[in-house]
Amino acid sequence: MEAIQIILNEAESSALGDNNKEVLEAIKTFRAGMKDPDVLDVIWTTQDVLDHVNWAYDYKITVDQAREILRLIERKHDAEIGVTWETISYAFEETTGVQWNPETKTYEQK
């Protein structure tokens, strides 16, 4: 599992475009070489976060904000549950202060 962390950190440290092509290519390359049937890896990318926030909240965030959300999830997620779309939503709300306002029926920043 150390190899996954190294590949992702190197890719994240480079200048990534909005579509994370470099990260996805690194993951594809790594997985192509992985033949161990006893290993499962689940990868969430900044693009997943960007797409989810746009779809679920009709809200635009930057790549840097998406990275901040991923780091928060990495530090605080519950390993019993794993990472889900709901986990991303909670991290987005905590990171940005955006919350649902039932009176206006819109998402608003606190």
Legacy VTK file of the C-alpha trace (Angstrom):
# vtk DataFile Version 3.0
C-alpha trace
ASCII
DATASET POLYDATA
POINTS 110 float
0.000 0.000 0.000
2.983 2.327 0.385
3.351 2.433 -3.398
-0.154 3.861 -3.848
0.557 6.699 -1.438
3.835 7.522 -3.161
2.300 7.581 -6.637
-0.616 9.767 -5.594
1.538 12.193 -3.630
3.958 12.646 -6.524
1.089 13.200 -8.938
-0.687 15.609 -6.594
2.445 17.655 -6.113
2.738 18.312 -9.853
0.683 20.933 -11.618
-2.551 19.105 -12.369
-5.202 20.233 -14.779
-8.845 20.333 -13.760
-9.412 16.829 -15.115
-6.570 15.156 -13.159
-5.252 13.286 -16.217
-1.866 12.752 -14.556
-3.387 11.209 -11.431
-5.659 8.945 -13.416
-2.765 7.832 -15.640
-0.623 7.056 -12.557
-3.449 4.992 -11.078
-4.013 3.164 -14.378
-0.295 2.400 -14.670
-0.100 1.202 -11.064
-3.184 -0.998 -11.371
-1.921 -2.531 -14.616
1.137 -3.765 -12.721
-0.860 -4.952 -9.708
-1.640 -8.652 -9.956
-2.350 -9.364 -6.297
-5.912 -10.764 -6.008
-5.772 -10.096 -2.246
-5.594 -6.313 -2.589
-8.410 -3.825 -3.108
-7.816 -0.137 -3.571
-10.490 2.511 -3.848
-9.365 5.876 -5.113
-11.185 9.204 -4.855
-9.882 12.111 -6.919
-10.303 15.857 -6.885
-12.425 15.418 -10.013
-14.833 13.213 -8.011
-15.144 15.988 -5.445
-15.573 18.720 -8.068
-18.252 16.735 -9.908
-20.133 15.779 -6.748
-20.218 19.317 -5.355
-21.356 20.668 -8.719
-24.076 18.011 -9.055
-25.302 17.814 -5.445
-25.007 21.493 -4.534
-24.973 23.275 -7.899
-21.873 24.951 -6.481
-18.434 25.505 -8.021
-15.237 24.974 -6.040
-11.588 25.181 -7.028
-9.171 22.288 -7.393
-7.413 23.536 -4.243
-10.706 23.387 -2.315
-11.329 19.869 -3.641
-7.859 18.858 -2.436
-8.579 20.378 0.976
-11.793 18.323 1.144
-9.898 15.126 0.241
-7.289 15.804 2.947
-10.030 16.398 5.529
-11.672 13.100 4.562
-8.305 11.356 4.734
-7.770 12.626 8.293
-11.290 12.182 9.658
-13.160 9.446 7.779
-14.619 6.496 9.663
-12.913 3.330 8.446
-15.975 1.319 9.507
-18.059 3.196 6.928
-15.430 4.125 4.350
-15.673 7.088 2.033
-19.015 7.741 0.368
-20.686 10.575 -1.522
-22.199 11.577 1.803
-18.718 11.723 3.337
-17.697 14.116 0.573
-20.815 16.217 1.233
-20.065 16.511 4.953
-16.439 17.424 4.263
-17.519 20.007 1.675
-19.929 21.612 4.139
-17.350 21.604 6.934
-14.609 23.002 4.717
-16.611 25.736 2.989
-19.360 26.531 5.510
-22.025 25.938 2.851
-25.231 24.546 4.361
-28.833 23.909 3.355
-31.257 26.682 4.309
-34.733 25.108 4.621
-36.441 28.526 4.522
-35.003 29.549 1.158
-34.542 25.943 -0.025
-31.033 26.758 -1.219
-27.461 26.100 -0.160
-25.870 29.145 1.409
-22.502 29.978 2.882
-22.573 30.719 6.614
LINES 1 111
110 0 1 2 3 4 5 6 7 8 9 10 11 12 13 14 15 16 17 18 19 20 21 22 23 24 25 26 27 28 29 30 31 32 33 34 35 36 37 38 39 40 41 42 43 44 45 46 47 48 49 50 51 52 53 54 55 56 57 58 59 60 61 62 63 64 65 66 67 68 69 70 71 72 73 74 75 76 77 78 79 80 81 82 83 84 85 86 87 88 89 90 91 92 93 94 95 96 97 98 99 100 101 102 103 104 105 106 107 108 109
